[in-house]
């Protein structure tokens, strides 16, 4: 008989082997983080058995935890390491921040819905993910006091790239952000080089809306 934790560990291993490794996720740091963080704890109890499926899930407040593959893709695109300081806009369940925190030096994450912010903070403490700092506010204006960041990740769909987030990115830093209309977006990978910003389109995606001063 296997216990509950072994059951979820097996599901996590299957997720890495079937949904990530065959689809271009090859950074060992990302694969290790995805194989370690207990994704089932980031969803409500009734959904735990679906947590390692190849789809997003509801987390309440009409928000979602992203599909594992998109979490891994966005993380890999940022090219972070143990020295990186990363800003995330849209804490949601906290899962993406948890993945980043297993690779980076420190993660700063902002959420605009209080109940999600409170739940994620509690879970980070329970899991002893002490290198995650949380804030409850509108993230479209970034986190100026802690800037500049090596990487910025926006996990909600924006109508345009918020200027303030570009300002808070280090020279040479990378940002991933879904940009488009309210229903579908393109996942953009930006790299700041002095006063210019290089842009690459990683493909179509669908996120909930980024709501705030420099969002919808
Ligand atoms: N990263 C999350 C995870 O791992 O569960 C998924 C995030 S969910 C797709 C998008 C989140 O962005 C929602 O929780 C939403 O409330 C939040 N959000 C939207 N606009 C925001 C803003 N201006 N500032 C901070 N959070 C925002």
Boltz pocket constraint, residues with backbone or C-beta under 6 A from the ligand:
constraints:
  - pocket:
      binder: B
      contacts: [[A, 63], [A, 64], [A, 65], [A, 66], [A, 89], [A, 90], [A, 91], [A, 92], [A, 93], [A, 94], [A, 95], [A, 96], [A, 97], [A, 110], [A, 111], [A, 112], [A, 113], [A, 116], [A, 137], [A, 138], [A, 139], [A, 140], [A, 155], [A, 156], [A, 207], [A, 208], [A, 209], [A, 210], [A, 211], [A, 212], [A, 213], [A, 215]]
      max_distance: 6.0
